[in-house]
Every structure is written in structure tokens, then in C-alpha cells.
């Protein structure tokens, strides 16, 4: 299964307003082929749009409906999960990929959300879902390196300021 869809054609890229104008010109007596040449739109695109309009099936162009049917979390829930993972990372307690996937599964389970059967079987979110989620929210899930508490707390505004003061003194010499 491809990880990121690569579009092969630019068929649906014609704006809806342009298609509406083309349909009006066809209804005024021009042929579909003439209108297609004048407006630089494929004649089959115009014909397909006219047929759909006749049947009342005109919707927003694109693949929004098919992808939305397979979504596990809504946007708010995904944002909440991403914020939680980022908060853990900010507190020097980042989690690895497997733990992130398990966390997503647990989040879906506690909120009683329908999820793919593979999630229930493996007790964690799928790798494809997780990679897409990571890309959407710019996450870097890594197991944190061992950092002592003293080292983590020593990295504060006062100490950093002193370091740069000392650095500027050395650079001035």
C-alpha cells in the first residue's frame, strides 16, 4: 500500500465555477467539444459534470468522502493526542514509536471509538496510520536518552544567561 498518494492526472483540478460556466455555454447551444477547446477543459470532464448535475449528484470535488469514512479520530481528538505526546516530550519523558501506537489504541478504546480490527488484534495502532499521524502533527517519537535530574534542572534561564555572558567575554578577548 502506498504511503503517500501521488496524483497521476490533473482531471479534477478544474474549478467548479469554470465547469458551471462551461455547462451554461453548452445549454446556450454550443457543443461540448467547442466549449472544451475554448475553455481548455477536457470534453469528458464537462460531459461527466453535466451528467452528474442532471442526476443531482454534484458534490465537492476531490476524495474527501472516502478518506473521511476511514478516519479513526476526529481532528480535535487527534490534536489532543498530539498535544499529549508533545507535552510528554517537553517534560523529558518522550515515548517511543511502539508506546505512541499503544497510546493511540488505548485512547480510541477509552473513548469507545470504532477502530480497525488489526488495532484490536495487535493492541496498538497500525504503522500506516501512525506514520500519517506523525506527518500531520510534525511529531518525532523517540525514546529519551538518560538525563539526570540535576542536568535537566540545571538547564534554566539563569545558567544559560551566564554561559552566554562568559562566551561573549571570551570572544571579546
N, C-alpha and C positions, 0 to 999 in steps of 0.2 A: 504494500500500500504506500503510495507516495506521501511524503511528509509535508510537502508544501505544493499546492496545486500550481502548475504553470499553464497559463492560458494559451491555447493553440490558435484561436481565432479572435477577431475583434467584432464578432457579429452583434452582440448586444450593446455595443458601445454607442449606438445611435441614440441621442436624447429623445425622450418621449414627445417633447414639443415638436421636434422635427418630423417624427412619424405622424403626428396629428396633422401637421401642415401637408404632408405628402398625401394622406388619406383625403383631405379636403380637396386637393387638386385632382385626385382620381375621381372623386364624386362630381366634380365640375365638368368632367368629360375627357380628361387626358387619360392616356393609357398608363398602366403601371410601369411599363418599360421606359416611357418618355420621362415620367416623374423621377424614376430611379436614376436615369442618366443626368437629368438637370440638377438633382439634389445630391448626387453621388452617394446614393443608398442602394444596396443590393435589392433587386426587384422582389426576391423571395422574402426578404425581411419585411417589405411593405405588404406583400400578399399575406404573409403569416400574421402580421399585426391586424390587417383588415379582417381576416377570418376569426381571430380571437375576439376582436371587438364586436363582430356580428353575434358571436355566441355569448358575449358578456364575460369573457374570461381574462380580460386585460388586468394584469397586476403590475406591481412594481418590478422592473426588470432586474435580473440577477438570480442568485442562488440562495437568497435569504431564507425562504421557507424550508428548504430541505435541510440546511445546516441547523436551523433553529429547532427542528424536530428532534435532533440527536443531542442537544445540549443537556448536560447533566445539571450544572448550576446556572442560576441566572447571574446577571452582571454584578448585582450587589453582593451576592454570596461569594462569587469569585474574588471580588475586591476585598471582602472581609478576610478570606483565606490568605490572599497575597499579603495583606497588611499584617496579619498574624505572623506569617513566615518572616517578613521583613523585621518585625519587632523582635522576634527571637534572635535574628542575626545581629541586630543592634545591641542586644544585651549580652553579646559574646557567647550566645548559646545557639548558634546556627545548627540546622539539621541537614542530614544528607538526603540524597535523592530518594532512597527507599523509605525513609521516615516521612518525607514530604508526601509521597504517594500513599502511605498508610494513613497519614493525617487527613488527606483529601477523602479517602474512603470512609474514615471514621466520621468526618464532618457530614458527608452525604447520609450516612447511616443514622446519625443522631437527629438530622433534620428530616428523616423519613422521605428521602428523595429517591425516585426511580433511577436505577443505575444499571449499566451493562452487567450481564451475567458473569463476565470474566472478573469484574471487580469483586463480586461476592465470592467467587471461587478462590481467587488469589488473596483476598482480604487487603487489597490495595488498588489504587487507580492504575489504569493502563499506561504504558510508556508513551504511546502516541498522544494521549490526552495530556499527559504531564509535560511533554516537550512543547506542545502548543500553548499550554498554560504558562509555562516558563517564558516563552517568547512574548506572549501578550503582556505580561506584567514585569518583564525585564528582571527576572529572578536569577540568582546564582546560588543554588543549593549545594553547599559544601559542608563537610564535617569540619568543625572548627579545630584549629591547632590548639594544643595545650598552652594556655596562657595563665600564668599565676595571677591570683587576685591582686597581689601587690603591683604587678606590672600593669594590669588593666586599670587600677585606680590611680596609678602614678601618671597616666596619660590624661592630664587635665589642662585647663586653660593657663593656669599659673606656671606649671612646669614647661609647657610648650613656649610660652612667652619668654621665660628665662633662657631657654635653648636658643631662640632666635636672637635675643639680646646678645648672648655670648658669641653667636655666629657673626653678627654684624660687627662686634668689636674685633674679632679675628680678621674679618675681611677688610676692615679699615687699616690694619697694620700694614 
